[in-house]
Amino acid sequence: MSYTRSQQLFCNATYIELTFHYGAQCKGGYPLGSGGIESANKFICHARLNRLGAWWYVANSNHTLALRCAKYNGTFEHVFDRYKQTMLVKFQQKNVKK
């Protein structure tokens, strides 16, 4: 099936509106361009992972980035509490098996 240019544009615009809630994001004052996102990515990710002489395993770098994101978006305490709860459950399960 072939679509006209206007049909393709309408489909793309509808997809963006439904997926990203563009109007609500604008009203909420959230950045919509890539500049702010790229800047935040550079600040959070690159500043930590691209240090001179640093190398990372993917799993470790993902955990590090998750903690940095939590720090900067204000959810660190929640993330850390969830981590402590998970570790407590694992510890309890390990001791029950003995």
Backbone as a ProteinNet text record, in pm:
[ID]
protein_1_A
[PRIMARY]
MSYTRSQQLFCNATYIELTFHYGAQCKGGYPLGSGGIESANKFICHARLNRLGAWWYVANSNHTLALRCAKYNGTFEHVFDRYKQTMLVKFQQKNVKK
[TERTIARY]
85.1	0	89.8	59	139	61.8	130	67.7	116.1	28.1	69.8	156.2	223.9	310.7	229.4	112.4	30.8	-17.5	-47.4	-88.1	28.4	147.2	265.2	290.9	281.4	301.9	198.1	71.1	-34.5	-6.8	33.8	65.3	181.3	283.3	399.3	361.8	284.8	243.4	155.8	65.7	-20.7	61.7	159.5	246.6	321.6	378	454.4	362.8	244.5	151.9	108.4	76.9	31.3	143.9	261.4	374	438.5	458.9	536.8	451.5	319.1	231	287.9	316.2	385.5	323.3	190.6	123.7	141.2	126.7	142.6	286.8	380.2	521.6	551.4	495.7	514.8	457.6	335.2	270.1	342.9	404.7	475.7	613.7	658	787.7	905	877.3	985.4	1056.6	1187.8	1260.1	1219.1	1193.4	1149	1257.1	1351.9	1459.7	1566	1655.3	1757.9	1874.5	1888	2001.3	2009.3	1897.9	1895.8	1920.1	1864.7	1882.4	2027.8	2085.2	2225.6	2317.6	2286.3	2367.4	2359.1	2239	2222.7	2294.3	2285.3	2353.9	2504.7	2556.7	2700.8	2739.1	2657	2687.4	2681.7	2574.8	2555	2642.1	2641.7	2709.4	2857	2884.1	3020.9	3117.2	3069.1	3157.2	3207.1	3126	3164.2	3235.4	3185.1	3236.7	3358	3374.7	3484.5	3604.7	3627.6	3744.9	3871.5	3976.9	4104.2	4145	4170.8	4215.4	4104.7	3980.2	3869.2	3824	3786.5	3722.9	3615.1	3512.8	3394.8	3343	3290.7	3206.8	3068.6	2997	2866.4	2771.9	2764.7	2673.1	2707.2	2835.2	2875.9	2846.7	2870.5	2845.4	2695.5	2612.5	2466.8	2421.6	2476	2440.4	2489.4	2609.4	2664.3	2578.3	2539.9	2456.8	2319	2264.2	2134.1	2142.1	2250.6	2267.6	2287	2364.4	2384.5	2254	2175.7	2045.6	1955.5	1954.5	1872.5	1915.8	2045.1	2096.5	2044.2	2050.5	2014.9	1865.1	1786.1	1641.6	1567.8	1642.8	1583	1523.2	1556.3	1499.2	1602.7	1717.4	1825.1	1782.8	1715.9	1674	1580.7	1488.4	1395.8	1471.7	1562	1640.9	1726.2	1789.4	1876	1795.4	1677.6	1590.9	1548.7	1515.7	1478.2	1595.9	1715.5	1836.3	1857.8	1845.3	1862.9	1761.3	1636.9	1532.5	1565.4	1611.7	1648.8	1763.5	1863.4	1977.6	1936.6	1844.7	1796.2	1724.4	1640.2	1568	1666.2	1765.7	1865.8	1943.7	1978.9	2051.4	1967.3	1839.8	1751	1731.2	1718.3	1701.8	1827.5	1941.7	2067.8	2081.1	2044.1	2056.5	1951.6	1837.8	1734.3	1779.5	1850.2	1894.5	2002.9	2073	2183.7	2137.9
-117.5	0	123.9	218.5	339.6	458.7	539.4	656	782	883.7	1012.8	1082.8	1184.8	1260.9	1317.5	1369.8	1428.5	1320.3	1201.1	1092.1	1048.8	1044.3	1008.8	1112.1	1240.2	1346.9	1340.1	1314.7	1303.8	1186.8	1072.3	954.8	983.7	1049.3	1081.6	1179.1	1280.7	1379	1313.8	1226.5	1155.9	1067.2	997.3	910.2	990.9	1104.1	1187.8	1239	1285.3	1338.6	1230.7	1112.9	1005.5	947.2	937	875.3	968.9	1091.6	1183.1	1286	1285.5	1382.4	1523.4	1558.9	1682.4	1805.6	1817.9	1935.6	1945.9	1834.3	1834.5	1865.2	1814	1841.1	1991	2051.5	2196.2	2275.9	2243.1	2314	2292	2175	2143.4	2206.6	2269.2	2335.3	2241.1	2119.6	2023.7	2054.4	2031	2055.3	1955.7	2005.1	1918.9	1899.5	1988.1	1973.9	1879.9	1842	1746.6	1813.3	1943.4	2012.4	1994	2012.9	1995.5	1851.9	1759.6	1617.4	1577.2	1622.2	1589.4	1650	1770.1	1834.1	1757.2	1715.1	1636.9	1503.4	1441.5	1314.6	1331.4	1438.7	1464.2	1486.9	1562	1591.9	1466.3	1388.1	1271.9	1154.3	1122.7	1001	1022.2	1112	1126.8	1175.5	1263.8	1315.1	1202.8	1098.8	987.8	875.9	840.3	722.1	748.7	869.7	899.2	963.2	928.2	980.4	917.4	990.2	942.6	813.7	709.6	582.8	492.9	539.8	459.4	359.4	240.9	141.7	72.7	24.4	-24.4	-151.8	-240.9	-348.9	-289.5	-333.9	-276.3	-282.4	-396.5	-410.4	-309.7	-293.6	-199.1	-55.9	-23	113.9	144.2	47.3	69.5	96.8	24.6	48.1	185.9	222	352.4	464.5	450.1	553.3	561.1	447.2	448.4	526.2	507.4	581.4	729.9	764.9	907.3	972.5	902.7	956.9	976	877.7	887.8	1005.9	1029.4	1142.7	1274.7	1288.7	1416.2	1434.5	1326.2	1345.9	1335.8	1322.3	1327.9	1197.5	1085.5	957.8	865.7	918.6	835	758.3	825.7	759.3	642.6	661.4	554.7	437.7	467.4	362.5	287.6	360.6	296.6	212.8	261.9	182.8	52.4	59.4	-61.5	-157.8	-104.8	-188.6	-258	-182.4	-241.1	-351.3	-329.5	-430.3	-555.8	-539.1	-654.2	-731.8	-662.6	-728.8	-800.8	-741	-803.6	-935.3	-933.7	-1054.9	-1162.6	-1125.2	-1222.4	-1279.7	-1195.2	-1239.7	-1338.3	-1304.7	-1392.1	-1526.9	-1524.1	-1648	-1734	-1670.5	-1742.4	-1810.5	-1741.3	-1797.2	-1904.1	-1899.4	-2001.5	-2133.3	-2127.7	-2248.3	-2323.9	-2257.8	-2322.1	-2422.2
0	0	0	-83	-95.8	-37.8	41.4	102.7	33.8	29.1	-23.7	80.6	39.5	130.2	247	221.6	328.9	426.4	376.1	464.1	553.6	496.4	575.3	683.7	649.5	748	859.1	821	921.4	1015.1	960.5	1042.7	1137.1	1085.7	1169.8	1280.4	1247.4	1348.2	1454.4	1412.6	1506.7	1598.7	1540.8	1620.2	1725.5	1685.1	1779	1889.9	1853.7	1954.1	2052.9	2003.5	2091	2175	2117.7	2186.6	2288.1	2249.3	2332.4	2405.5	2383.3	2448.7	2432.4	2307.8	2274.2	2338.1	2327.9	2383.7	2534.3	2603.6	2749.1	2788.1	2710.2	2738.2	2722.3	2618.1	2597.3	2714.2	2752.6	2863.1	2995.4	3010.8	3133.9	3142.3	3031.8	3032.3	3011.6	2962.4	2939.2	2808.9	2803.6	2679.1	2571.3	2452.1	2343.7	2238.3	2232.2	2136	2187.7	2100.6	2140.8	2213.8	2204.9	2266.3	2416.7	2484.4	2629.8	2670.6	2593.9	2622.6	2601.3	2489.9	2461.8	2567.1	2612.4	2715.3	2846.8	2883.7	3006.5	2995.2	2878.5	2855.6	2870.7	2816.3	2827.1	2972.8	3044.9	3184.4	3270.5	3255.7	3342.3	3299.9	3173	3125.5	3095.6	3006.8	2957.8	3065.3	3152.8	3257.5	3347.9	3365.4	3452.8	3378.7	3261.2	3192.5	3104.2	3059.1	2967.3	3034.8	3157.5	3227.7	3171.9	3177.5	3126.5	3198	3122	3176.5	3229.3	3222.1	3273.5	3168.3	3215.3	3127.7	3208.1	3140.8	3208.7	3144.5	3228.4	3179.4	3157.7	3057.7	3026.1	3146.4	3211.9	3326.3	3436.5	3464.7	3568.8	3527.6	3402	3358.3	3361.3	3328.1	3334.4	3477.1	3572.6	3713.3	3759	3718.2	3754.5	3696.6	3570.7	3507.6	3572.4	3611.1	3678.4	3809.7	3883.9	4009.7	3985.2	3882.4	3851.6	3808.7	3727.8	3686.6	3807.9	3896.7	4017.9	4103.3	4109.9	4187.7	4131.7	4000.5	3940.1	3917.8	3918.8	3903.8	4036.4	4146.7	4278.8	4329.8	4268	4310.9	4375.4	4411.6	4463.9	4588.8	4682.4	4806.3	4776.8	4685.2	4646.9	4584	4493.7	4427	4529.2	4618.7	4717	4816.2	4855.9	4944.7	4877.5	4748.8	4674.4	4665.8	4645.9	4642	4776.8	4886.8	5019.7	5045.1	5002.6	5021.3	4941.2	4818.7	4735.1	4797.6	4847.4	4909.2	5038.2	5113.9	5236.6	5205.2	5103.4	5063.7	5018.5	4937.9	4892.7	5009.9	5105.2	5223.7	5304.3	5322.4	5398.1	5327.5	5196.3	5120.3	5129.4	5125.1	5133.4	5269.4	5375.7	5510.9	5539.3	5475.5	5494.4	5432.7	5321.9	5251.3	5327.3	5417.1	5489.7	5589.7
[MASK]
++++++++++++++++++++++++++++++++++++++++++++++++++++++++++++++++++++++++++++++++++++++++++++++++++

